[in-house]
Amino acid sequence: MDTRRFLFVSMDAALIGDLAWQIRREGHEVKYYIEAESDREITDGFVPKTDDWRAEVEWADVIVFDDIWVGADVGTGALAKELREEGKAVVGGTPNTDRLEEDRGYAMEMLEAHGVDTIEHHVFEDFDAGIQHVQENPAPYVIKPLGEVQNVKRLLYVGNEDDGSDVVDVLRAYKKAWGHRMKGFQLQRKVEGVEIAICGFFDGERFVDQINFNFEHKKLFPGNIGPSTGEMGTSMFWGGRNRLFEETFGKLEGWLAEEGYVGSIDINCIVNESGIYPLEFTPRFGYPTIALQEESFESPTGQFFYDLAHGNDPELAVHDGYQIGVRVVLPPFPFDDEKTYDENSRNAAVVFQTESRDGGHASGASVTSPGVAPDGVHLEDTKLVDGQWRVAGESGMPLVVTGTGETMQHARAQAYGRVDDIVVPNCYYRDDIGERWIEGDGDRLLAWGYLGP
């Protein structure tokens, strides 16, 4: 195996540490830059850091951006485009692909321009205009904030009332509490069906043949109850270019090639017996999706991303079955409360009670090497201090725990067995990741003809 040099860049929050750690463990050289001061301790002890990512550009064989944001502004796509024009191999977007996530109205326009069906949607910059629209066109709607404030995931609201009265009440509340930050919002008609995301890796010219199909679990509590979070867990499987792919990304492949996009891109959809209706794009890695995808890779991760960034016809072998990932979190997640975090979570120890695949350790002991990890355990906001894993950062998201299996039931059993072997004071997690598939989502997708060859 040739040793490559990877530079990982987080221009806002630290998100990509687990991928950096995985590639380092495969023997490659890694450096990691984190812009947000509050996150700079994340992955300390696991991956080498740099204070100046620009100074490392010539050193790197591959530069990897983890998100579209540069602080409160969109901007990594512009940086990636600039570096590509200088001849560098980059995993990252373009200004136009960044806009797919930041500007939901633009995203819908791009889908429609390429012949993809969309749900009725309207973009508003004025709360009163949005309220008036709902009152004049009563129906259930989904409120999706635009711009930087969309990162406050609990602001996404899915209406339940047929007359839209709950949506009107929420918009009035948002006007009072968030009017100074929310530059606009999209109202999207609510559609019933199965929510599924189609995710592919694009090498600048085409999609890699392996396509990922995943199911997000965004609510805090089991049963899809409580405030929206960034994500509490994901279930997934891999397949080919089936109907779900061809009727969405299959129609956008030429446009992505014109853009020169490189990396992971995801489109979340509602599907039913009548059709496929895209909801939103994620033109970057998903979190914790990338950790679960890593767990299912059967090809070397570093070589795959090197080939992807260089357009070297990347090959990807993946687990032939099902996978689930569970986000293990701490107070006050998903809210911000410094006092609660300080009292319950800051620097909390993470202890494992089983042996590691990488050499093992005694029951109840910490992992003492940056190259060692228990099976299926992936970093989020974690650091290594004197051989002890500890919670880092300020978000309360230390770990993602994964499982794989021939069936979704087997994947669930493995993942939750691994969760049971982790001790973190005050931690909590959803215990129902993957159940929607078992309880009928899979059968419905098959019956509607979406999962064939």
MILUM-878923 format. One record per residue (C-alpha): x, y, z; residue in three letters. Coordinates in steps of 0.001 Angstrom, whole numbers, plus 500000, padded with zeros to 6 digits. Each point is the difference from the previous one (the first is absolute). Layout:
% residues N
XYZAla
...
This chain:
% residues 453
500000500000500000Met
501323503426499034Asp
499990502540502821Thr
498020503143499159Arg
499772503384501699Arg
496520501206501011Phe
499118503478501241Leu
496588500218501683Phe
498455503440500368Val
497112501047502264Ser
499319503658499271Met
497333500103502711Asp
499129497214502475Ala
502178496876500148Ala
498108497235498194Leu
502405497827498038Ile
502300498694502755Gly
498904496366499778Asp
500789499765496285Leu
503389501624500627Ala
500681497489502783Trp
498955497033497853Gln
502299501058497154Ile
502870500560502418Arg
499465496514501447Arg
500400498606496485Glu
503547501377499941Gly
499568503298498160His
501308503366501167Glu
497278502304501330Val
499747503608501150Lys
496785501579501277Tyr
499039503695500191Tyr
497038501207502113Ile
498871503621499726Glu
497529500157502925Ala
501931500749503163Glu
497476498125502162Ser
500600496812497963Asp
503779500025499641Arg
500575497377502686Glu
497802497490498160Ile
502094496983498821Thr
503028501163501994Asp
502142496908500510Gly
498359498201497074Phe
501180502019496986Val
502778502583499512Pro
498816503612499755Lys
501101503099498108Thr
499345503645500869Asp
500324501189496390Asp
498334497874497341Trp
501168502245497177Arg
503602499257500944Ala
499316496269499512Glu
498420500165496539Val
503208499193498122Glu
500733497157502438Trp
496652498308499419Ala
499176497418497336Asp
496298500404500803Val
498134502862501704Ile
496652499126501614Val
497372502571501031Phe
497364498737502401Asp
497115502468499549Asp
498822502979497924Ile
500363502576502789Trp
502812502449500722Val
498811501232503366Gly
496539501474499466Ala
500415500254496217Asp
499964497526497135Val
503409499733498436Gly
501918496718499869Thr
498786499381496451Gly
501785503151498878Ala
503159498906501822Leu
499844496539498446Ala
499495501451496519Lys
502960502339500471Glu
502257497127501109Leu
498925497806497075Arg
500875502807497608Glu
503458499953501593Glu
500300496300499168Gly
499234498571503452Lys
497904496882500583Ala
497060500998502194Val
497011498269501547Val
497493502833500160Gly
497352501951498178Gly
499630503083497829Thr
498174503288500622Pro
496950498655498164Asn
499894496671501849Thr
500390501819503333Asp
496954502006499005Arg
497927496808499685Leu
500036499737503792Glu
500060503665500959Glu
497237501163497628Asp
497128497514499910Arg
498165501956497319Gly
503007499736497684Tyr
500196496266500715Ala
496398499499498910Met
500615502076496858Glu
502980497806499077Met
497957496822500471Leu
497143501323497876Glu
502406501196497296Ala
501318496441499677His
496604498321499876Gly
499736498853503613Val
496555500222501578Asp
499770502203503107Thr
497483500668502749Ile
498114503294499968Glu
502248502497501768His
500303503733500587His
502853502111501383Val
499259502979502232Phe
502170502723501484Glu
497110501478501970Asp
498192498104502784Phe
496688501772499461Asp
500012499046496320Ala
500570496352500915Gly
497190500099502561Ile
497671501536497449Gln
500860497281497463His
499115497229502454Val
496751501694500987Gln
498983500409496362Glu
501130496489499051Asn
499251497869503083Pro
501920496714500107Ala
502779498304501998Pro
503400501584499220Tyr
503631499491500942Val
501946503097501128Ile
503650499920498892Lys
502190502957501052Pro
502439501420497471Leu
503591501098500425Gly
502278499531502988Glu
497144499571502475Val
498981496738498307Gln
502827498424502027Asn
497741500425503052Val
498286496731499114Lys
497184500306502528Arg
498579502891497934Leu
498873497636497264Leu
496308499445500636Tyr
497679497413498425Val
496377501069500180Gly
497227497667501099Asn
496768501969499661Glu
498025499790496749Asp
499209503723500162Asp
503621501011500632Gly
499099501704503290Ser
502978498495501843Asp
502347501256497266Val
498563503505500399Val
500592499842503768Asp
503600498826499523Val
500739502730497434Leu
498691502632502416Arg
502240498609502736Ala
503019499932497662Tyr
499357503618499009Lys
500353501048503642Lys
502904497742500976Ala
502000499626496775Trp
498986502898497781Gly
503391501657500494His
501892496925498696Arg
497685498132497627Met
500464501689496648Lys
497264497928498426Gly
498255496659499943Phe
498460497512497623Gln
496473498671500409Leu
499692496567498450Gln
496739498089499712Arg
500073496949502237Lys
499885496691498119Val
499405496610501633Glu
502207497047499148Gly
503387498478500800Val
502868502406500614Glu
503221498718498412Ile
503269501638498991Ala
501964499061496887Ile
503744500593500459Cys
502800499620497483Gly
503695500757499704Phe
500812502149496962Phe
503530500070498541Asp
499716503186497937Gly
498581498201496965Glu
497626497272501174Arg
498564498192502992Phe
501783497001501453Val
497855496938499268Asp
499233499207503646Gln
497021502130501084Ile
499075500447503656Asn
496382500065501175Phe
499500501268503525Asn
497289500871502479Phe
500517502921502367Glu
498649500110503561His
499975503693500901Lys
497715500230503022Lys
501604499756503435Leu
497861497236501480Phe
498976496481498886Pro
496766499938498053Gly
501035503142498115Asn
498975502249502890Ile
501510503223501302Gly
502149502761498555Pro
501809499579496697Ser
503740499413500266Thr
502710499893497390Gly
499587496218500092Glu
499578497327502691Met
500785497041497792Gly
499867498525496529Thr
499156496677498399Ser
501185499159496503Met
500864497545497287Phe
501888500163496677Trp
498627499250496555Gly
500298500836496345Gly
498568502603497660Arg
496391499096500609Asn
496872502053499345Arg
500587502206503071Leu
503419500989498644Phe
499078500363496346Glu
497028502291500676Glu
502056502327502227Thr
503783500061499719Phe
499924498222496656Gly
498511503195498548Lys
502581502233501735Leu
503165498052499178Glu
500855502171496990Gly
499534503225501971Trp
502210498762502844Leu
502665499111497437Ala
499820503512498528Glu
500470501356503524Glu
502934497667500690Gly
498518498890503298Tyr
502026497448502007Val
498777498212503094Gly
496869498721501663Ser
496637501469499020Ile
496624499032501420Asp
496422500779499059Ile
497299499312502573Asn
496602499048498548Cys
496475498991500871Ile
498822497159497794Val
496577498413499674Asn
498093498013497405Glu
499516503186497963Ser
503602501100499663Gly
503325501215501424Ile
500052503468501548Tyr
503381501514500942Pro
500072501996503230Leu
503549501336500344Glu
503632499542498986Phe
503051499298502126Thr
502878500855497594Pro
502701498849502440Arg
500576497168502448Phe
497070499172502254Gly
500485499589503721Tyr
499916497379501418Pro
499386498437496563Thr
503686500065499014Ile
500987498066503143Ala
497483497288499143Leu
501122499960496377Gln
503614499571501150Glu
498959497011502089Glu
498445498368496926Ser
502958500667497655Phe
501845496811499111Glu
502483501929497841Ser
502808502039501602Pro
498481503366500905Thr
503080502094499274Gly
500576498519496556Gln
496332500520499121Phe
500044503698500865Phe
503381500490498306Tyr
498616498481496793Asp
496738501944500352Leu
501819503338500310Ala
502311499192497068His
497246498615497749Gly
501769496632499834Asn
496858497906499392Asp
499647499202503729Pro
498924496504500951Glu
497902499437503101Leu
499122496660501550Ala
497397500180502751Val
498262497776502524His
497215498020498337Asp
497250500357502551Gly
498693502638502383Tyr
501653502505502297Gln
498863502240502850Ile
501728502790501912Gly
498963501344503400Val
501061503432501213Arg
500835499950503730Val
499479503468501479Val
500260501896503283Leu
498185502910501708Pro
498952502544498854Pro
499890498671496416Phe
498285501124497786Pro
499860503303501874Phe
502699502485501021Asp
500412500464503748Asp
503580500535501162Glu
499229499459503693Lys
498271496667499355Thr
502824498901497721Tyr
502665500947502554Asp
498196498166502802Glu
499154496816498106Asn
502114499490496923Ser
503211502006499615Arg
503064497713500010Asn
497875496988500979Ala
501839496680499739Ala
499015497427497368Val
500628496439501194Val
499704496784497976Phe
499215496633501533Gln
500912497706497104Thr
503188499143498154Glu
501037501922496915Ser
500555498503496580Arg
503348501842499915Asp
501766498199502802Gly
497550500211502862Gly
500002501443503471His
498835498881503391Ala
496310500095500885Ser
499005503411501318Gly
503225501651498818Ala
500586502876497649Ser
501504499680496536Val
503628501101500196Thr
501043500494496382Ser
498712502280497235Pro
500085496932497751Gly
497699497927502199Val
496207499984500024Ala
497330497568501119Pro
498049498449497155Asp
497456502369498492Gly
500890503038502129Val
500566503256498118His
501146503418501186Leu
497973503142500061Glu
500811502512502738Asp
502712497990501719Thr
503653500394500974Lys
502716497713501401Leu
501657501230503208Val
502692497860501677Asp
498534496865498442Gly
496420500806501018Gln
497214500839497542Trp
498224503155501163Arg
497134502140498771Val
501203503092498110Ala
498492503134498513Gly
496726501490501208Glu
497240498162498096Ser
499570496805502008Gly
500424497563497078Met
502954497764500917Pro
499383496760498096Leu
498272498159497192Val
499612496253500495Val
499323497806496975Thr
498885496499499142Gly
499709497932496824Thr
498107496838499171Gly
498278497895497350Glu
496680501467501155Thr
499055503269501649Met
499214498016503158Gln
503528498580500058His
501519503457499482Ala
497891501383502858Arg
501021497201502341Ala
503680500548499310Gln
499876503779500357Ala
498011500048503222Tyr
502156497228501442Gly
502977502284499424Arg
498184502958501567Val
499393497900503110Asp
503759499546500370Asp
500683503764500198Ile
499904501913503268Val
499556503778499812Val
498257501676502944Pro
496666501636499072Asn
500020498796496385Cys
496815499363498051Tyr
499071498756496542Tyr
497066498742497941Arg
499409496266500291Asp
497800499687496899Asp
502400500714497126Ile
499086497680497123Gly
496572499026501307Glu
498145501999497340Arg
501494497752497315Trp
498979496859501875Ile
496507501291500742Glu
499106500658496383Gly
502131502589498178Asp
501941497289498216Gly
496855498131498942Asp
498395503195498688Arg
503041500953497929Leu
500126496514498492Leu
496260499978499295Ala
500208503375498250Trp
502833498713497785Gly
502818502283501156Tyr
502590497442501100Leu
500325497810496938Gly
503142499723497851Pro
